[in-house]
Amino acid sequence: MAALALRLFFFFHFPAVTDDSHIYANFATNWMQHGVYGQTQGGHPEKPIVPTDTRLPGYPAFLAGIFWLFGAGNFKAVMLTQILVDLATCLIVADLARRMVSERAARVAFVLAALCPFLANYAAAVLTETLEIFFTALALDCAAAALNRMHAADIAPGVLDQTGRKLWAATGAAIAACILLRPDGGILLAAVALYLAVLAWRHRSGRKELADILVAGIIVVVIALAPLAPWTIRNFRTLHHFQPLAPRYANETNELVSRGFNRWVKTWIADYASVEEIYWNVPGEKIDPEKLPSRTMDNPAQRDETLAVIADYNQTQDMTPELDARFGNLAANRIRAHPVRYYVGLPLLRVADMWLRPRTEILPPDVRWWEFHDDTKQSIIAVGFGLLNLAYVAAALLALIRVQARAPSGIRWAGLLISFLLLRSAFLGTLENPEPRYTLECYPVVIVFTARVLDDLRRVRRPPYKIS
């Protein structure tokens, strides 16, 4: 009931319908009403709906189902449905903790997930996060169940029974749902495949165990990738190009991608504030040089060149190929001068920002929450969210340290969770837009690790029994 109340609080007070929400809703409505997976094109009556592949079909399909039941554009119904999904996520995370740690840890994990404001916040947002987190937790839970089944005492190696095959198939299906929601859902597939590959290497001397692991890997990979086949065929037949996922920058085929500008941004961006103030505003709005961090310009000559390019862009707020090339030249020079900063330092800073920044990007606190002179009350809320997020992450980090420092760690199949955390964090470091929401898919893992630490504390504090 507390979990439901928390999510309803965000539903009534902070519902979030963003530009991306309207794009997804437009796809869903056109697909449902006209049978065309495409975007409405204003000012072109001869072809009002244009087929596209800029977004994967998972979330539009979900919206289309809700709109079919409750009416097109009914975002309230979408949010309420997502609240139910998020409540189910809490139960799945608890089950994951039960399989990997203990019954007591499962109860702790349920409380941590149920009362987590970061998960509850996005349940009231018409975005992919809630479904992506649900299927990520489900995939990990099914994988843990399958691994437990394979290593059960009453199951002979080399005989992957029907239950084990079904569990691995369910793992693949949940991963497929993650991929159909967002392309980066494939990182979960990579994590599971990597962990199975490590298990196969460890059991390379045992033919029967190795056969079980290989069969499990094949089942997961085939089922996870199978739904992409009709999507790829559709894109080839309708749009006449090979696209098994979605374009890196969600762009149309004939749309200019500002690769030079994006590369220049990656030579200095490290925090979410710059995403909102600079990155998202181009093209269409002016770039304010005063909001650029000092690391954007390394010397006076580079400063003059950077300000000149920005001034030329600000005249029209349109990113032309010539301007994009000039930004690209700036990026090339900066990368050549400081390759370690570009390839190592800044990616680490972006990952740290995504993990540690207060998760208030769709809440009222200003993006520059640390400037208390703007709105002290909202800044205090942001600091509170930041401290709570830090507590989750610090507890999970403590569990990771314990996993490495002692054996047994108390977390079965911990390598699977660790591989997912590392692969996803490494991928996020390559992005130009460090958005904290991109780490929410890792929160089921964070909660399991945190539950392990809190379960340890409960055991330490419990007084010993007296023997009379």
C-alpha positions as CSV (number, residue, x, y, z in Angstrom):
1,M,0.0,0.0,0.0
2,A,2.9,2.4,0.7
3,A,4.4,1.6,-2.7
4,L,1.1,2.3,-4.4
5,A,0.7,5.5,-2.4
6,L,4.1,6.8,-3.3
7,R,3.5,6.2,-7.0
8,L,0.1,7.8,-6.9
9,F,1.7,10.8,-5.2
10,F,3.9,11.3,-8.3
11,F,0.9,10.6,-10.6
12,F,-1.2,13.4,-9.0
13,H,1.5,15.9,-8.3
14,F,4.3,15.4,-10.9
15,P,3.0,13.6,-14.0
16,A,5.5,13.9,-16.9
17,V,4.5,14.1,-20.5
18,T,7.6,15.1,-22.5
19,D,8.4,15.7,-26.2
20,D,9.5,12.1,-26.5
21,S,6.1,11.1,-25.0
22,H,4.2,12.9,-27.8
23,I,6.5,11.3,-30.4
24,Y,5.8,7.8,-29.1
25,A,2.1,8.6,-28.8
26,N,2.0,9.8,-32.4
27,F,3.6,6.5,-33.6
28,A,1.1,4.5,-31.5
29,T,-2.0,6.5,-32.8
30,N,-1.0,6.2,-36.5
31,W,-0.2,2.6,-36.1
32,M,-3.5,1.9,-34.4
33,Q,-5.8,4.0,-36.6
34,H,-4.1,3.9,-40.0
35,G,-1.9,0.7,-39.8
36,V,1.2,2.8,-40.6
37,Y,4.1,2.9,-38.2
38,G,5.1,6.4,-38.8
39,Q,5.0,10.0,-37.8
40,T,2.4,12.7,-38.8
41,Q,3.9,15.2,-41.2
42,G,2.3,18.6,-41.1
43,G,1.9,20.6,-44.3
44,H,1.9,17.6,-46.6
45,P,-1.7,16.5,-47.2
46,E,-0.6,14.1,-50.0
47,K,1.4,12.1,-47.5
48,P,0.3,13.0,-44.0
49,I,2.0,10.0,-42.3
50,V,5.6,9.1,-43.1
51,P,6.9,5.6,-42.2
52,T,9.9,5.8,-39.9
53,D,12.4,3.7,-38.0
54,T,13.6,6.4,-35.6
55,R,12.1,4.6,-32.6
56,L,11.8,0.9,-31.9
57,P,8.2,-0.4,-31.8
58,G,8.1,-1.8,-28.3
59,Y,6.8,1.3,-26.4
60,P,4.5,2.5,-29.2
61,A,3.0,-1.0,-29.2
62,F,2.4,-0.7,-25.5
63,L,0.8,2.8,-25.9
64,A,-1.3,1.5,-28.8
65,G,-2.8,-1.2,-26.6
66,I,-3.6,1.3,-23.9
67,F,-5.1,3.8,-26.4
68,W,-7.2,1.0,-27.9
69,L,-8.7,0.2,-24.5
70,F,-9.0,3.7,-23.1
71,G,-8.9,6.1,-26.0
72,A,-6.2,7.7,-28.1
73,G,-4.0,10.1,-26.2
74,N,-5.1,8.9,-22.7
75,F,-1.8,9.5,-20.9
76,K,-3.4,9.0,-17.5
77,A,-4.3,5.5,-18.4
78,V,-0.7,4.9,-19.5
79,M,0.7,6.2,-16.2
80,L,-1.7,4.1,-14.1
81,T,-0.8,1.0,-16.0
82,Q,2.8,1.8,-15.6
83,I,2.2,2.1,-11.8
84,L,0.9,-1.5,-11.8
85,V,3.9,-2.6,-13.8
86,D,6.3,-0.9,-11.4
87,L,4.6,-2.6,-8.4
88,A,5.2,-5.9,-10.2
89,T,8.8,-4.9,-10.6
90,C,9.1,-4.6,-6.8
91,L,8.0,-8.2,-6.5
92,I,10.4,-9.4,-9.2
93,V,13.3,-7.6,-7.6
94,A,12.4,-9.2,-4.3
95,D,12.3,-12.6,-6.0
96,L,15.7,-11.9,-7.6
97,A,17.1,-11.2,-4.1
98,R,15.5,-14.4,-2.8
99,R,17.2,-16.5,-5.5
100,M,20.6,-14.8,-5.2
101,V,20.8,-14.0,-1.5
102,S,18.2,-15.1,1.0
103,E,14.5,-14.9,2.1
104,R,15.4,-12.1,4.5
105,A,17.2,-10.2,1.8
106,A,14.1,-10.6,-0.4
107,R,12.0,-8.7,2.1
108,V,14.6,-6.0,2.4
109,A,14.8,-5.7,-1.4
110,F,11.0,-5.4,-1.7
111,V,11.0,-2.5,0.8
112,L,13.9,-0.8,-1.0
113,A,12.2,-1.1,-4.4
114,A,8.7,-0.3,-3.1
115,L,9.8,3.0,-1.4
116,C,12.4,4.0,-4.1
117,P,11.3,7.4,-5.3
118,F,13.4,7.2,-8.4
119,L,11.5,4.2,-9.7
120,A,8.2,5.6,-8.6
121,N,8.9,8.9,-10.3
122,Y,9.2,7.4,-13.7
123,A,6.1,5.3,-13.3
124,A,4.3,8.6,-13.7
125,A,6.2,9.6,-16.8
126,V,5.1,8.5,-20.3
127,L,8.6,7.2,-21.2
128,T,10.2,3.8,-21.7
129,E,11.9,3.6,-18.3
130,T,9.3,1.7,-16.3
131,L,8.8,-1.1,-18.8
132,E,12.6,-1.3,-19.5
133,I,13.3,-1.7,-15.7
134,F,10.5,-4.3,-15.4
135,F,11.9,-6.5,-18.2
136,T,15.5,-6.0,-17.1
137,A,14.5,-7.3,-13.6
138,L,12.5,-10.1,-15.1
139,A,15.3,-11.2,-17.4
140,L,17.8,-11.3,-14.5
141,D,15.3,-13.1,-12.3
142,C,14.7,-15.8,-14.9
143,A,18.4,-16.1,-15.5
144,A,19.0,-16.6,-11.8
145,A,16.3,-19.2,-11.7
146,A,17.7,-21.0,-14.7
147,L,21.2,-21.0,-13.2
148,N,19.9,-22.4,-9.9
149,R,18.1,-25.1,-11.8
150,M,21.2,-26.1,-13.8
151,H,23.2,-26.4,-10.6
152,A,20.5,-28.1,-8.5
153,A,21.6,-31.3,-6.9
154,D,18.9,-33.4,-8.4
155,I,19.6,-32.4,-12.0
156,A,22.3,-34.4,-13.8
157,P,24.7,-32.3,-15.9
158,G,24.3,-32.7,-19.6
159,V,20.5,-33.0,-19.3
160,L,19.1,-29.4,-19.5
161,D,15.6,-30.4,-18.5
162,Q,12.4,-28.8,-19.9
163,T,12.0,-26.5,-16.9
164,G,15.6,-25.2,-17.4
165,R,15.0,-24.6,-21.1
166,K,11.8,-22.7,-20.4
167,L,13.6,-20.5,-17.9
168,W,16.3,-19.7,-20.4
169,A,13.6,-19.1,-23.1
170,A,11.9,-16.7,-20.7
171,T,15.2,-14.9,-20.1
172,G,15.6,-14.5,-23.9
173,A,12.0,-13.2,-24.2
174,A,12.5,-10.6,-21.5
175,I,15.7,-9.4,-23.1
176,A,13.9,-9.2,-26.4
177,A,11.3,-6.9,-24.8
178,C,14.2,-4.7,-23.5
179,I,15.7,-4.5,-27.0
180,L,12.3,-3.6,-28.6
181,L,11.8,-0.8,-26.1
182,R,15.3,0.7,-26.5
183,P,18.4,-0.3,-28.5
184,D,20.6,-0.3,-25.4
185,G,18.5,-3.2,-24.1
186,G,21.0,-5.3,-26.0
187,I,23.6,-4.6,-23.3
188,L,21.6,-7.0,-21.1
189,L,22.0,-9.7,-23.8
190,A,25.7,-9.1,-24.0
191,A,26.0,-9.4,-20.1
192,V,24.2,-12.7,-20.0
193,A,26.1,-14.0,-23.0
194,L,29.4,-12.9,-21.4
195,Y,28.6,-14.6,-18.1
196,L,27.6,-17.8,-19.9
197,A,30.9,-17.6,-21.9
198,V,32.9,-17.3,-18.6
199,L,31.0,-20.3,-17.2
200,A,31.7,-22.3,-20.3
201,W,35.4,-21.5,-20.0
202,R,35.4,-22.6,-16.3
203,H,33.6,-25.9,-17.2
204,R,35.5,-26.5,-20.5
205,S,36.9,-29.8,-19.1
206,G,33.4,-31.2,-18.4
207,R,31.6,-32.0,-21.7
208,K,28.2,-32.4,-20.1
209,E,28.3,-29.1,-18.2
210,L,29.7,-27.3,-21.2
211,A,26.9,-28.7,-23.4
212,D,24.3,-27.3,-20.9
213,I,25.8,-23.9,-21.0
214,L,26.1,-23.8,-24.8
215,V,22.4,-24.9,-25.2
216,A,21.4,-22.2,-22.7
217,G,23.3,-19.5,-24.6
218,I,21.9,-20.5,-27.9
219,I,18.3,-20.4,-26.5
220,V,18.8,-16.9,-25.0
221,V,20.5,-15.4,-28.1
222,V,18.0,-16.8,-30.6
223,I,14.9,-15.8,-28.7
224,A,16.2,-12.4,-27.8
225,L,17.1,-11.5,-31.4
226,A,14.2,-13.3,-33.2
227,P,11.7,-10.4,-32.8
228,L,14.2,-8.1,-34.6
229,A,13.8,-10.1,-37.8
230,P,10.4,-8.8,-38.8
231,W,11.4,-5.3,-37.8
232,T,14.5,-5.5,-39.9
233,I,12.6,-6.9,-42.9
234,R,10.0,-4.1,-42.5
235,N,12.6,-1.4,-42.6
236,F,14.3,-2.9,-45.6
237,R,11.0,-3.3,-47.6
238,T,9.5,0.0,-46.5
239,L,12.5,2.3,-46.1
240,H,14.9,0.5,-48.4
241,H,17.8,0.3,-46.0
242,F,19.2,-2.2,-43.5
243,Q,18.3,-1.2,-39.9
244,P,17.9,-4.0,-37.3
245,L,17.5,-1.5,-34.4
246,A,17.1,2.3,-34.7
247,P,19.4,5.0,-35.8
248,R,22.0,6.1,-33.3
249,Y,20.6,9.7,-33.2
250,A,17.0,8.8,-33.9
251,N,17.2,10.6,-37.2
252,E,15.4,10.1,-40.5
253,T,17.2,8.8,-43.5
254,N,17.5,12.1,-45.2
255,E,18.0,14.2,-42.0
256,L,21.4,15.8,-41.4
257,V,23.2,14.4,-38.3
258,S,25.5,17.0,-36.7
259,R,28.3,14.5,-36.1
260,G,30.9,17.3,-35.9
261,F,29.0,19.2,-33.3
262,N,28.3,16.0,-31.4
263,R,31.9,15.1,-31.4
264,W,32.8,18.6,-30.2
265,V,30.3,18.2,-27.3
266,K,32.0,15.0,-26.3
267,T,35.3,16.7,-25.9
268,W,34.0,18.7,-22.9
269,I,30.6,17.6,-21.7
270,A,30.5,15.8,-18.3
271,D,27.2,16.8,-16.6
272,Y,23.5,16.8,-17.2
273,A,23.2,20.6,-16.8
274,S,25.1,21.0,-20.1
275,V,22.8,18.5,-21.8
276,E,19.7,20.7,-21.1
277,E,21.5,24.1,-21.6
278,I,23.6,23.3,-24.7
279,Y,23.2,19.9,-26.3
280,W,19.4,19.7,-26.5
281,N,19.1,23.3,-27.8
282,V,21.0,22.7,-31.0
283,P,19.7,23.3,-33.6
284,G,16.9,25.8,-32.9
285,E,18.2,27.9,-30.1
286,K,21.2,30.0,-29.3
287,I,24.3,28.7,-27.5
288,D,25.1,30.8,-24.5
289,P,29.0,30.8,-24.2
290,E,28.6,31.8,-20.6
291,K,27.2,28.4,-19.8
292,L,30.1,26.5,-21.3
293,P,32.4,25.0,-18.7
294,S,36.0,26.2,-18.6
295,R,37.3,22.9,-20.0
296,T,35.6,23.7,-23.3
297,M,38.5,25.9,-24.3
298,D,42.1,25.0,-23.6
299,N,44.0,28.2,-24.7
300,P,43.2,31.7,-26.0
301,A,43.5,30.7,-29.7
302,Q,41.0,27.9,-29.2
303,R,38.7,30.2,-27.3
304,D,38.7,32.7,-30.1
305,E,38.0,30.0,-32.7
306,T,35.2,28.4,-30.6
307,L,33.5,31.7,-29.9
308,A,33.6,32.6,-33.6
309,V,31.9,29.3,-34.6
310,I,29.3,29.8,-31.9
311,A,28.6,33.4,-33.0
312,D,28.1,32.2,-36.6
313,Y,25.7,29.5,-35.5
314,N,23.8,31.9,-33.2
315,Q,23.0,34.1,-36.2
316,T,20.6,31.6,-37.6
317,Q,20.4,28.8,-35.0
318,D,20.6,26.4,-37.9
319,M,23.3,23.7,-38.0
320,T,24.6,23.8,-41.6
321,P,27.1,21.2,-43.0
322,E,29.7,24.0,-43.1
323,L,29.2,24.9,-39.4
324,D,29.1,21.2,-38.4
325,A,32.5,20.7,-40.2
326,R,33.9,23.6,-38.2
327,F,32.8,22.1,-34.9
328,G,34.2,18.8,-36.1
329,N,37.6,20.5,-36.7
330,L,37.5,21.9,-33.2
331,A,36.8,18.5,-31.9
332,A,39.6,16.9,-33.9
333,N,42.2,19.4,-32.6
334,R,41.0,19.0,-29.0
335,I,41.1,15.2,-29.2
336,R,44.6,15.3,-30.8
337,A,45.9,17.5,-28.0
338,H,44.3,15.5,-25.1
339,P,43.4,11.9,-26.1
340,V,43.4,10.6,-22.6
341,R,40.9,13.2,-21.5
342,Y,38.6,12.4,-24.4
343,Y,38.8,8.6,-24.3
344,V,39.2,8.0,-20.5
345,G,38.7,11.1,-18.3
346,L,35.5,12.5,-19.7
347,P,33.7,9.2,-20.1
348,L,34.5,8.4,-16.4
349,L,33.1,11.8,-15.4
350,R,30.0,11.3,-17.5
351,V,29.4,7.9,-15.9
352,A,29.9,9.3,-12.4
353,D,27.5,12.1,-13.1
354,M,24.8,9.7,-14.3
355,W,25.3,7.5,-11.2
356,L,25.6,10.3,-8.5
357,R,23.5,13.3,-9.7
358,P,20.2,13.8,-7.9
359,R,17.5,12.1,-10.0
360,T,15.3,15.1,-10.4
361,E,15.4,15.7,-14.1
362,I,11.6,15.4,-14.5
363,L,10.9,17.1,-11.2
364,P,10.7,20.8,-10.4
365,P,14.3,21.4,-9.0
366,D,16.4,23.4,-11.4
367,V,19.1,21.6,-13.4
368,R,21.6,23.8,-11.5
369,W,20.3,22.6,-8.1
370,W,23.5,23.6,-6.3
371,E,22.8,27.3,-6.9
372,F,20.7,27.9,-3.8
373,H,20.1,31.5,-4.6
374,D,17.5,30.5,-7.3
375,D,15.1,28.4,-5.3
376,T,16.3,27.2,-1.9
377,K,13.4,24.8,-1.3
378,Q,13.8,23.0,-4.6
379,S,17.6,22.8,-4.1
380,I,17.1,21.2,-0.7
381,I,14.8,18.6,-2.3
382,A,17.5,18.0,-4.9
383,V,20.1,17.5,-2.2
384,G,17.8,15.1,-0.4
385,F,17.3,13.1,-3.5
386,G,21.0,13.2,-4.1
387,L,21.9,11.9,-0.6
388,L,19.3,9.1,-1.0
389,N,20.7,8.1,-4.3
390,L,24.2,8.2,-2.9
391,A,23.0,5.8,0.0
392,Y,21.7,3.3,-2.6
393,V,24.9,3.4,-4.7
394,A,27.3,3.4,-1.7
395,A,25.6,0.3,-0.2
396,A,25.8,-1.4,-3.5
397,L,29.4,-0.5,-3.9
398,L,30.1,-1.9,-0.4
399,A,28.5,-5.1,-1.5
400,L,30.7,-5.2,-4.6
401,I,33.8,-4.7,-2.5
402,R,32.7,-7.6,-0.3
403,V,32.1,-9.8,-3.3
404,Q,35.7,-9.2,-4.4
405,A,37.1,-9.5,-0.9
406,R,35.7,-12.7,0.4
407,A,34.4,-16.1,-0.7
408,P,31.7,-17.1,-0.6
409,S,30.3,-13.6,-1.2
410,G,26.7,-14.5,-0.2
411,I,25.4,-13.4,-3.6
412,R,24.9,-16.3,-6.0
413,W,25.7,-15.6,-9.6
414,A,27.1,-12.2,-8.6
415,G,29.2,-12.1,-11.8
416,L,26.1,-11.9,-13.9
417,L,25.0,-8.7,-12.1
418,I,28.5,-7.2,-12.1
419,S,29.0,-7.8,-15.8
420,F,25.7,-6.0,-16.5
421,L,26.7,-3.0,-14.3
422,L,30.1,-2.8,-16.0
423,L,29.0,-3.2,-19.6
424,R,26.1,-0.7,-19.2
425,S,28.3,1.9,-17.4
426,A,31.0,1.5,-20.1
427,F,28.4,2.1,-22.8
428,L,26.9,5.1,-21.1
429,G,30.3,6.7,-21.0
430,T,30.3,6.9,-24.8
431,L,27.2,9.1,-24.9
432,E,27.1,12.8,-25.5
433,N,24.1,13.2,-23.2
434,P,24.8,12.0,-19.7
435,E,21.2,11.6,-18.4
436,P,20.8,10.1,-15.0
437,R,17.7,8.1,-16.1
438,Y,20.0,5.8,-18.2
439,T,21.3,4.2,-15.0
440,L,17.8,3.3,-13.7
441,E,17.9,0.0,-15.5
442,C,20.7,-0.9,-13.1
443,Y,18.6,-0.2,-10.0
444,P,17.3,-3.8,-9.7
445,V,21.0,-4.9,-9.3
446,V,21.7,-2.0,-7.0
447,I,18.8,-2.9,-4.8
448,V,19.8,-6.6,-4.6
449,F,23.3,-5.6,-3.6
450,T,22.0,-3.1,-1.1
451,A,19.7,-5.7,0.4
452,R,22.6,-8.0,0.9
453,V,24.5,-5.3,2.9
454,L,21.4,-4.5,5.0
455,D,20.8,-8.2,5.6
456,D,24.3,-8.4,7.0
457,L,23.7,-5.5,9.3
458,R,20.5,-7.1,10.6
459,R,22.5,-10.3,11.4
460,V,25.2,-8.4,13.2
461,R,22.8,-6.4,15.3
462,R,20.6,-9.4,16.3
463,P,21.4,-10.3,19.9
464,P,22.7,-13.9,20.5
465,Y,20.3,-16.4,22.0
466,K,20.8,-17.2,25.7
467,I,21.3,-20.8,26.6
468,S,19.8,-21.6,30.0
